[in-house]
């Protein structure tokens, strides 16, 4: 499994919704490097989702149907931001 380099992950975190930018950018800066390779790939997979889906999952309006990504949503929301 070849992961994206950190610069590409940061770029993928730039979204069309400010609410998502505010979640993703600080998480990547503070916590991404400490994730396991599997969790890094799950985060990358999460970034491939559409903004309306991500917004619904992160705001708690819906639960992500993919269990691994649903856990990553919980992880991102639960990590303190710097």
SEDREN-541610 format. One record per residue: x, y, z of N, C-alpha, C, CB in turn. Coordinates in pm, 1 decimal, decimal comma, always signed. Glycine has a CB too. Example, Ala and Ser with C-alpha at 12.3 -4.5 7.8 and 13.67 -1.06 7.14 Angstrom:
PT	n.x	n.y	n.z	ca.x	ca.y	ca.z	c.x	c.y	c.z	cb.x	cb.y	cb.z
PT	+1319,0	-569,0	+780,0	+1230,0	-450,0	+780,0	+1320,0	-330,0	+780,0	+1130,8	-447,3	+904,6
PT	+1285,0	-225,0	+708,0	+1367,0	-106,0	+714,0	+1290,0	+3,0	+787,0	+1408,4	-59,8	+572,5
END
This chain:
PT	n.x	n.y	n.z	ca.x	ca.y	ca.z	c.x	c.y	c.z	cb.x	cb.y	cb.z
PT	+85,9	-118,0	+0,0	+0,0	+0,0	+0,0	+89,9	+123,5	+0,0	-97,4	+0,2	+123,6
PT	+69,7	+208,1	-97,5	+146,8	+332,0	-104,2	+57,1	+447,7	-62,5	+204,5	+355,1	-247,3
PT	+97,2	+516,1	+42,2	+18,8	+626,9	+94,9	+56,0	+756,9	+25,1	+39,2	+640,0	+245,8
PT	-36,7	+850,9	+27,4	-8,7	+985,2	-22,8	+95,0	+1051,0	+66,2	-137,8	+1070,8	-28,9
PT	+179,4	+1135,2	+7,9	+270,7	+1210,2	+93,6	+190,6	+1318,7	+167,0	+387,9	+1273,2	+9,8
PT	+248,2	+1371,1	+270,9	+177,6	+1464,1	+359,9	+131,3	+1590,5	+286,4	+267,9	+1502,7	+477,1
PT	+208,1	+1636,7	+190,2	+167,8	+1756,6	+115,6	+39,9	+1730,6	+36,8	+280,3	+1801,7	+20,5
PT	+28,3	+1612,9	-21,5	-93,6	+1578,7	-96,3	-211,6	+1560,7	-2,4	-72,4	+1450,8	-178,8
PT	-187,2	+1506,3	+115,7	-295,0	+1491,6	+214,1	-343,9	+1629,7	+256,4	-246,9	+1410,0	+338,0
PT	-250,8	+1719,8	+284,3	-290,3	+1857,0	+321,6	-372,3	+1921,9	+210,5	-165,6	+1943,4	+352,3
PT	-331,1	+1900,5	+86,2	-404,5	+1958,3	-26,6	-545,1	+1897,6	-34,6	-327,6	+1934,8	-159,7
PT	-556,6	+1767,6	-14,2	-686,6	+1700,6	-19,0	-778,5	+1746,7	+93,9	-668,0	+1549,5	-12,0
PT	-721,6	+1800,0	+201,0	-800,1	+1851,2	+313,6	-865,9	+1984,4	+282,1	-712,3	+1865,8	+435,9
PT	-820,9	+2050,3	+178,0	-882,1	+2177,5	+137,6	-1014,8	+2144,9	+72,0	-788,8	+2259,5	+40,0
PT	-1122,0	+2186,0	+136,2	-1255,4	+2148,8	+91,3	-1332,6	+2271,4	+46,0	-1331,4	+2076,4	+202,4
PT	-1453,7	+2248,6	-0,2	-1540,2	+2357,3	-40,2	-1619,3	+2414,5	+75,9	-1633,3	+2311,3	-147,1
PT	-1608,0	+2351,4	+192,2	-1682,0	+2396,8	+311,0	-1583,5	+2432,6	+421,4	-1781,7	+2287,3	+360,2
PT	-1597,2	+2552,0	+472,1	-1510,1	+2598,6	+579,1	-1517,7	+2507,2	+701,2	-1546,8	+2741,2	+618,2
PT	-1635,9	+2456,6	+731,8	-1652,8	+2369,4	+848,6	-1563,2	+2246,3	+839,8	-1799,0	+2326,3	+862,0
PT	-1544,8	+2193,3	+719,2	-1458,5	+2077,1	+701,5	-1310,7	+2116,3	+704,8	-1491,2	+2007,0	+569,8
PT	-1278,2	+2230,6	+646,1	-1139,6	+2278,7	+652,3	-1094,2	+2294,6	+797,7	-1125,6	+2413,2	+577,2
PT	-1182,0	+2347,1	+879,2	-1150,3	+2372,5	+1020,3	-1127,1	+2241,3	+1096,0	-1263,8	+2452,8	+1087,2
PT	-1189,3	+2134,1	+1052,5	-1167,2	+2003,1	+1114,6	-1041,3	+1935,6	+1060,9	-1288,0	+1912,8	+1091,4
PT	-1029,5	+1931,7	+929,9	-925,4	+1850,6	+867,9	-785,0	+1908,5	+878,8	-957,8	+1830,7	+725,3
PT	-767,3	+2035,9	+849,0	-632,8	+2093,1	+847,4	-561,5	+2078,6	+982,4	-639,8	+2240,0	+808,7
PT	-623,8	+2119,4	+1093,3	-555,6	+2104,3	+1222,1	-530,5	+1958,2	+1259,7	-636,8	+2170,9	+1330,9
PT	-624,7	+1869,8	+1223,1	-606,0	+1728,1	+1253,0	-482,6	+1674,7	+1180,6	-731,0	+1647,2	+1213,1
PT	-471,0	+1705,4	+1053,6	-355,4	+1657,1	+977,2	-226,5	+1713,6	+1034,9	-368,4	+1695,5	+828,4
PT	-225,4	+1842,7	+1063,6	-104,1	+1905,4	+1116,8	-61,7	+1846,2	+1251,0	-125,4	+2054,7	+1131,9
PT	-157,9	+1813,5	+1335,6	-125,2	+1769,8	+1471,4	-120,3	+1618,1	+1490,8	-224,5	+1826,8	+1565,7
PT	-197,3	+1542,3	+1410,2	-214,2	+1400,4	+1443,8	-189,0	+1301,2	+1331,0	-350,1	+1379,6	+1493,3
PT	-190,8	+1345,2	+1206,8	-184,5	+1251,2	+1094,2	-60,2	+1162,9	+1098,8	-187,6	+1327,2	+962,8
PT	+54,6	+1221,0	+1121,1	+180,0	+1143,9	+1118,5	+183,0	+1032,2	+1223,3	+298,4	+1237,2	+1140,7
PT	+109,4	+1047,6	+1331,8	+108,9	+946,5	+1437,7	+12,7	+831,3	+1409,3	+72,8	+1010,9	+1569,7
PT	-70,7	+843,6	+1306,4	-164,8	+736,8	+1274,0	-91,7	+615,5	+1216,9	-270,3	+786,8	+1174,4
PT	-150,7	+499,2	+1234,6	-97,4	+379,1	+1169,4	-118,6	+392,7	+1018,6	-166,6	+248,6	+1224,6
PT	-48,7	+312,2	+940,6	-66,3	+317,6	+795,1	-210,1	+285,7	+755,5	+29,7	+220,0	+726,2
PT	-272,8	+193,1	+825,7	-412,5	+158,2	+796,8	-503,1	+277,7	+824,2	-457,4	+36,2	+881,2
PT	-481,6	+345,2	+936,5	-562,6	+462,4	+969,1	-535,3	+578,0	+872,8	-535,8	+506,7	+1112,9
PT	-409,8	+591,9	+830,1	-379,9	+694,3	+730,1	-457,3	+667,9	+601,8	-229,1	+699,2	+701,1
PT	-460,7	+541,4	+558,6	-534,4	+507,9	+437,5	-683,9	+531,2	+456,4	-508,2	+362,6	+397,6
PT	-735,2	+499,4	+574,3	-877,0	+524,4	+601,8	-906,4	+673,2	+594,7	-916,8	+468,8	+739,7
PT	-818,4	+755,7	+649,6	-836,8	+900,9	+643,3	-834,3	+948,5	+498,3	-727,6	+973,4	+725,5
PT	-742,4	+897,0	+419,5	-734,4	+932,4	+278,0	-862,9	+890,1	+205,4	-610,6	+866,0	+212,3
PT	-911,6	+771,4	+236,9	-1037,9	+725,3	+177,4	-1152,8	+817,9	+215,9	-1069,3	+580,9	+221,8
PT	-1151,3	+863,4	+339,1	-1254,4	+956,2	+386,3	-1249,5	+1086,6	+306,0	-1236,3	+985,3	+537,6
PT	-1129,3	+1133,2	+277,3	-1114,6	+1257,6	+201,2	-1165,6	+1245,8	+58,1	-969,8	+1299,7	+199,3
PT	-1180,8	+1123,0	+9,0	-1232,3	+1102,1	-126,2	-1384,8	+1116,1	-132,2	-1190,8	+964,4	-177,1
PT	-1449,3	+1124,7	-18,7	-1595,1	+1138,9	-13,8	-1636,0	+1282,2	-46,6	-1649,0	+1098,6	+125,2
PT	-1760,8	+1296,7	-83,0	-1814,9	+1428,1	-117,8	-1838,9	+1512,8	+7,8	-1946,1	+1412,4	-197,1
PT	-1825,6	+1643,4	-6,9	-1842,4	+1735,4	+105,8	-1976,9	+1721,7	+177,8	-1826,8	+1876,3	+57,5
PT	-2090,3	+1710,2	+106,0	-2217,8	+1697,3	+179,5	-2223,3	+1573,0	+268,7	-2333,8	+1693,4	+81,0
PT	-2164,5	+1461,6	+220,3	-2158,3	+1340,6	+303,5	-2072,1	+1364,7	+426,5	-2103,0	+1221,4	+222,5
PT	-1953,0	+1419,2	+402,7	-1861,5	+1445,9	+513,4	-1925,2	+1539,2	+616,3	-1730,8	+1506,5	+461,0
PT	-1988,8	+1643,8	+569,0	-2054,5	+1737,9	+659,3	-2158,7	+1666,7	+744,6	-2119,7	+1852,0	+580,2
PT	-2241,1	+1584,6	+682,6	-2345,6	+1511,9	+756,3	-2284,0	+1419,0	+860,8	-2433,7	+1430,9	+658,9
PT	-2176,3	+1351,6	+825,8	-2112,2	+1259,7	+919,7	-2045,3	+1333,8	+1034,8	-2009,6	+1173,7	+847,4
PT	-1972,2	+1439,1	+1003,3	-1899,3	+1511,3	+1107,1	-1989,6	+1594,8	+1196,5	-1796,1	+1599,7	+1044,3
PT	-2102,1	+1636,4	+1145,5	-2196,7	+1713,4	+1226,9	-2294,1	+1622,6	+1301,2	-2274,2	+1811,5	+1139,2
PT	-2284,6	+1491,2	+1278,1	-2368,4	+1396,0	+1349,7	-2509,2	+1382,2	+1295,2	-2375,9	+1434,7	+1491,1
PT	-2533,6	+1432,2	+1174,3	-2666,1	+1420,0	+1113,5	-2689,3	+1280,4	+1058,1	-2683,3	+1523,2	+1002,8
PT	-2581,8	+1213,5	+1017,8	-2586,6	+1077,8	+964,2	-2464,0	+1003,0	+1015,1	-2592,0	+1077,9	+807,3
PT	-2470,3	+869,6	+1003,3	-2355,4	+785,6	+1037,4	-2300,2	+729,0	+907,8	-2394,7	+670,7	+1137,8
PT	-2171,3	+736,3	+893,2	-2105,4	+682,3	+775,0	-2132,3	+532,0	+767,2	-1952,3	+711,4	+778,2
PT	-2173,4	+480,5	+651,3	-2202,6	+337,9	+639,6	-2078,7	+248,3	+642,1	-2278,1	+313,4	+513,5
PT	-1961,6	+304,3	+618,4	-1837,2	+228,3	+623,4	-1784,6	+233,7	+766,6	-1731,3	+284,5	+521,6
PT	-1771,7	+119,1	+830,6	-1732,9	+115,0	+972,5	-1597,3	+178,6	+999,5	-1731,1	-27,7	+1020,9
PT	-1498,4	+150,8	+915,6	-1364,5	+206,9	+937,4	-1367,4	+358,8	+925,1	-1263,6	+147,4	+837,1
PT	-1438,6	+408,6	+824,8	-1446,0	+553,6	+808,2	-1529,9	+617,0	+919,1	-1504,7	+588,6	+670,6
PT	-1632,9	+547,0	+965,9	-1712,9	+598,9	+1077,7	-1625,6	+613,2	+1201,8	-1833,7	+505,8	+1107,3
PT	-1536,8	+517,7	+1224,5	-1443,6	+526,3	+1337,6	-1346,7	+643,5	+1319,1	-1365,0	+394,0	+1353,2
PT	-1304,2	+666,6	+1194,6	-1212,8	+778,8	+1168,4	-1283,8	+911,6	+1193,2	-1159,0	+773,1	+1022,9
PT	-1410,7	+920,6	+1159,4	-1487,7	+1042,0	+1189,2	-1484,0	+1068,0	+1339,4	-1635,2	+1028,8	+1139,2
PT	-1506,2	+964,0	+1418,3	-1502,8	+976,9	+1564,0	-1363,2	+1019,0	+1609,8	-1544,0	+843,9	+1631,8
PT	-1261,1	+960,1	+1550,2	-1122,8	+994,2	+1585,6	-1092,9	+1140,2	+1557,6	-1024,8	+905,9	+1509,0
PT	-1127,3	+1186,8	+1438,8	-1099,0	+1325,9	+1401,3	-1176,2	+1421,2	+1493,5	-1136,7	+1351,7	+1251,9
PT	-1301,8	+1392,0	+1518,3	-1382,3	+1479,3	+1602,6	-1333,1	+1479,0	+1747,3	-1528,6	+1437,0	+1597,1
PT	-1275,5	+1368,6	+1792,6	-1234,7	+1355,8	+1931,1	-1096,4	+1404,5	+1964,2	-1244,5	+1218,3	+1970,0
PT	-1014,3	+1431,3	+1863,0	-877,3	+1476,2	+1888,8	-875,7	+1624,2	+1916,1	-785,1	+1443,2	+1770,9
PT	-806,7	+1664,2	+2020,6	-796,4	+1808,5	+2049,4	-721,0	+1878,8	+1937,3	-725,4	+1833,0	+2185,5
PT	-768,2	+1994,9	+1902,4	-703,1	+2074,7	+1798,5	-602,6	+2168,6	+1865,6	-808,6	+2155,5	+1714,4
PT	-488,4	+2188,3	+1800,8	-385,8	+2276,1	+1860,8	-430,7	+2420,6	+1867,4	-256,0	+2267,5	+1781,9
END
